[in-house]
């Protein structure tokens, strides 16, 4: 398929394929931008969650250090809220303030995904429109004297390229849209987890880390079963 033939197909659809190329470029730009941002957010967010999970209680210096280590992350906003309210409020009141911060962050996570959603719906319709325009050109050959039937069938084949292009763009956008939406859902879950961990570490009662508990030591369960067997 040569460039000359591609230009012929685009002109045959009265420029619809040119618009389709622009739409595909926009979709790819949104996909790359959102994928890179959400991937970075998830990876660095997981690291932050692990650091927070290792704390028995949250102090001002620890929370400030964690927030400084996560610049630009949504979790850093929650940490900043926790730092500003440390020693002032806790429990349900603090939870409400963290929920407010999460709600304000949510629109930034799925930013520009509406463009993909629109493209998924628009591309097949635009492709169908291009095919209809191409069919008009194909059947207009019949009005000319001495027309050849092969000219009509060849024109129909060229016209169907617009529909195929629209379906390709729509399928690409749909796969990316669903995948990115899933990443947004995971980030929101990550924010809920950070909120719960902050509340647990700011309630005045130190969190018992699993490795610190003697009952979590390897073999504890087996030793307990052995003692029970001896006593019986």
N, C-alpha and C positions, 0 to 999 in steps of 0.2 A: 504494500500500500504506500504509494508515493505521496509527497506533499501536494503535488498538483491534484491528485485524486481527492485528498482530504479537503482541499479548498473547494473543489467541485461539489463535494457533499455538503459543505457548509453553505455554499451559495444556493444549492438545490433546496435547502430547508429555509431559505430566505433569512439566513443569519442566526437561526435558532441554535445551531451547533457552536457558533461563536459564544453565545450567551452561556451555553452548557459548559464550555471550557472555563469561562470566568467563574461560574458557580462551583465547579470542581476545584479550582484554585483557592477560592474562599474557604470551601469545606476543608481542604487539606491544611490551610493555614490555621484554622480553628482547632483542628484535630491535633496538630503538632504543638500548638501553644498550650492547650488544656492538658494534653498528655504529659508534657514536660513539667508543668506546674503541679499537677496532682501526684505524679510519680515522686517528685522531690518532697512534696508535703507528706506523703505517706512514709517514705523512707526515713526522713528526719524526725517525723512524728513518732515512729516506732522507737527510735533511739531515745527520744525524750521520755516516752512512757516507761521504758526500762529504767532510766535514771530515777524517775519519780517513784517507781515501784520499789526501788532499793532504799528509800527513805523511811525511817520509822515515824518521824514527825516532821512537819514542815516549819522551818524557821525563816525569818526574814532574809537572812543571807543566802540560804539554800534556794529559796524561790527566786530571789533576784539573780542568782548565778544561773539557774535553769533558764530563766527568761532571756538572759543575755546570750546564752548559748543557742537560742532558737530564734534569731532575727527573721522576721517576715513570715513566721509560721503562725497559723491560727491558734495553736496551743499557747503561744507567747502572750496572746491577748488575755486568755484565761489566767495565766500565771500573773500577769500584771494586775488583774482585778483582785486576785487572791492576796498579792503583796499589799495593795492599797487598803484592803479591808482586814488585814491580819491584826488581831487584837481588838478590833472594833466590833465585828459581828461574825457570827458563825452559824452553823446549822442551816435551818430552812431559809433564813434571810440571805445568807451567803449563797446558798444554792440558787435562789431567785436571781441574784445579781449575775451569777455565772450563766444561768439560762438566758438572761438578757443579752449577754455578750455573745453567746452561741448563735442566737437568733439574728444578731446584727452581722455575724460572720457568714451565715448561710448563703446569702445572695452572691457573695464573692466567689464561692466555690463552684457554682454552676454558671458562672458568667460566660456569656456568648454561646452557651449550649443551645439556646433558642434558635440560633442561626442554623445549626445542624438539623434541628427538628423541622425548621421551615424548608430546608433544602430537601430533606427526605420526602416531604409531601409535594414540593414544587417540581422537582426534577422529572418524575414520570409524566406529570401533566404537560410540562414544557416539551418533553420528548414526543408525546402524542400529538401535540400541536404542530411540531415540526414535521411529523410524518404526514399529517393531514395536508399541510401546505405542499409537501413533496408529491402527494397523490394528485393534487390539483395540477401540478406541472406534468405528471406522468400521463394523466388522461387528456390533457390539453393537446397531446400529440394526435389524438383521434380526430380532432377537428381539422387537422391539416390534410390536404389531399395527398394520396400516395404514402400514407403512413405505414410503418413497419410494426407488426405486433411485438417484435423483440424490443422495440424502443419503449413500449408501455411496461413490459415486465421488468426491463432493466431499470426504469424509473421507479417502479414500486420497490424494488430491492434497495435502491439508493434512499428512498424515503424512509424505509424501516430502520435505517441506521440511527435516525434521531430517537426513535423509541428505545432501541437497544442502549444508546448512550444515556438516556434518562434513567433507565433501570439500573445501569451500572453505577451511576452517581448516587442514586437512591440507596442501593445496597451497601455501597461503601460508607455512606453517611449513617445508615441505620446501625451497622455493626459498631462503628466508632461511637455513636451516641449512646448505645446501650452499655458499652464498655466504660465510657467516661462517667455515665450515671452511676454505675456500680462503684467506681472509685470515689465519687462524691459521697455515696452512702457509707463507705468504709471510713472516710475522713470524719463524717458526722458522728459515727460510732466512736471513733478515736477521741473526739472532743467530749462526748458523754463519759467516756472512761476517765479522761483527765479530770473532769469535773468531780466524779465520784471519788477518785483517788485524793484530790485536794481536800474534799470535805472530810474524808476519813483521817487525813493527817493533820487537820486543823481543829479537830474537836476536843483536843486536850488529852486524849488517851492515845499513847503510842501504839502504832501498828506492829504486831508481832510478825516479823519476817519468817517465812517458812524455814529457812536455814538456821534461824536462831532458836527454834523450838526444839527441845529435846525429843519431842514426840514425832518430829519429822525426820529424825536421823535415819539413815539407811539401816534396815534390819529391825527397826523398832516393832513393826507389826509382827514380824516372825518371832521376835523375842517374847512379845506379849502372848502370842498363841502358845508358845512353849511353856510359859509359866502357868497358863490356864490348864494345859494338858497335865502338868505335874500335880497341880492342886486337885485335879479330879481323880 
